[in-house]
Amino acid sequence: MDKRRVKELIALARERGVGELEFGEGSMRVSFKLKPSPPGRAPGSQAAAGSGAAPQADSAQASGHWIRSPMVGLFRSEDGFVAEGSTVAAGDVIGHVESMGILNEVTSDVAGVVSKVEIGDGDPVEYGQALVLVHTGAAKRGL
């Protein structure tokens, strides 16, 4: 495991206010618990402490389902996997998270219509970060 890459990931986690960090290469896995930055200091840390809500969620979006990042890395969507207004099925690939040079698929775990995309190609993401909001009721009405 490259020590420089580990340090970069830890620095990114601290910058984004991530509380826990887990990553691996091959059969080796590393896990850290970090003291998060105070709210407002790091981008994406707008949620109240301990709320468990998506940083971008508000009352109008609460009825939707957030697809979250499975790991820390860089979000990749260069193939235009998903856009607002797109219909997705459970299991559809909505993008990739690049971590340690490996592209890891991010898939939808629900069927519905994408109402909000919170991330762009090349943006850093943290574990559990809300990426895409899917409204499941809209897909059912279209059937």
C-alpha positions in Angstrom: 0.0 0.0 0.0 1.4 3.4 -1.1 2.0 5.5 2.0 1.7 8.8 0.0 -1.8 7.7 -1.2 -2.9 6.8 2.3 -1.8 10.3 3.6 -3.6 11.9 0.7 -6.8 10.1 1.5 -6.6 10.9 5.2 -6.0 14.6 4.3 -9.0 14.6 2.0 -11.1 13.0 4.7 -10.1 15.6 7.3 -10.7 18.4 4.7 -14.2 17.1 4.0 -15.0 16.5 7.7 -15.3 12.7 7.4 -15.6 10.8 10.7 -14.6 7.4 9.5 -12.4 6.2 6.6 -11.9 2.7 5.3 -10.0 1.7 2.2 -8.1 -1.2 0.9 -5.8 -2.6 -1.8 -5.9 -6.3 -2.6 -6.4 -8.2 0.7 -5.2 -5.4 2.9 -7.8 -3.0 4.4 -7.2 0.0 6.6 -9.8 1.8 8.8 -9.5 5.1 10.6 -11.8 7.1 12.9 -11.1 10.8 12.5 -12.3 13.8 14.5 -14.5 15.6 12.0 -14.1 19.3 11.2 -16.6 21.7 12.8 -19.7 22.3 10.7 -19.3 25.0 8.2 -15.6 24.6 8.0 -15.4 21.7 5.5 -17.5 21.5 2.3 -20.5 19.2 2.7 -20.6 19.4 6.5 -23.9 21.3 6.7 -25.9 18.6 8.4 -26.5 18.9 12.2 -24.2 16.7 14.2 -25.6 13.3 14.8 -28.6 13.9 12.5 -27.7 11.2 10.1 -29.3 13.2 7.3 -27.7 13.8 3.9 -25.7 17.1 4.0 -27.7 18.3 1.0 -31.1 17.0 2.2 -34.0 19.4 3.0 -37.6 18.8 3.8 -38.6 18.8 0.1 -36.0 16.1 -0.7 -36.6 14.0 2.4 -39.1 11.7 0.6 -36.5 10.6 -2.0 -33.8 8.0 -1.6 -30.1 9.1 -1.6 -27.6 7.0 -3.5 -24.4 7.3 -1.4 -20.7 6.9 -2.1 -19.5 3.4 -1.1 -15.9 4.7 -0.4 -13.6 7.7 -0.4 -12.1 8.7 -3.8 -12.9 10.7 -6.9 -16.3 10.5 -8.6 -16.1 9.6 -12.3 -19.0 10.1 -14.6 -17.3 10.8 -17.9 -19.7 8.5 -19.8 -22.7 10.6 -18.5 -24.1 7.7 -16.6 -26.9 9.7 -14.9 -28.5 13.1 -15.1 -31.5 14.9 -13.5 -34.7 13.5 -15.0 -33.1 10.1 -15.9 -34.9 7.0 -15.0 -32.9 4.4 -13.1 -33.6 0.8 -12.2 -32.2 -1.0 -9.2 -28.7 -2.2 -10.1 -28.1 0.5 -12.8 -24.6 2.0 -12.7 -24.8 5.7 -12.0 -21.0 6.4 -12.0 -17.7 5.2 -10.5 -15.6 6.1 -7.5 -11.9 6.0 -8.3 -9.9 4.9 -5.3 -6.2 3.9 -5.5 -6.4 3.8 -9.3 -9.3 1.4 -9.4 -12.7 2.3 -10.7 -15.5 1.0 -8.4 -19.1 1.0 -9.7 -21.7 3.0 -7.9 -25.1 1.4 -8.5 -28.6 2.5 -7.7 -30.3 0.3 -5.1 -33.8 1.5 -6.0 -35.8 2.2 -9.2 -37.0 5.8 -9.8 -36.4 9.1 -11.4 -33.2 11.1 -10.6 -34.3 14.5 -9.2 -30.9 15.8 -8.0 -27.3 15.1 -8.8 -25.0 16.5 -6.1 -21.6 15.6 -7.6 -19.7 16.2 -10.8 -17.0 14.3 -12.7 -13.7 14.4 -10.9 -15.1 15.7 -7.6 -13.7 14.2 -4.4 -16.2 12.1 -2.4 -16.3 10.7 1.1 -17.7 7.4 2.4 -21.5 7.7 2.7 -21.7 11.1 0.9 -25.0 11.7 -0.8 -24.5 11.6 -4.6 -27.8 11.3 -6.3 -31.4 11.7 -5.1 -33.9 9.2 -6.6 -37.7 9.6 -6.2 -39.2 6.1 -6.4 -42.9 7.3 -6.7 -42.2 9.0 -10.0 -41.0 5.7 -11.6 -44.1 3.8 -10.4 -46.5 6.4 -11.9 -44.8 5.9 -15.3 -45.4 2.2 -15.4 
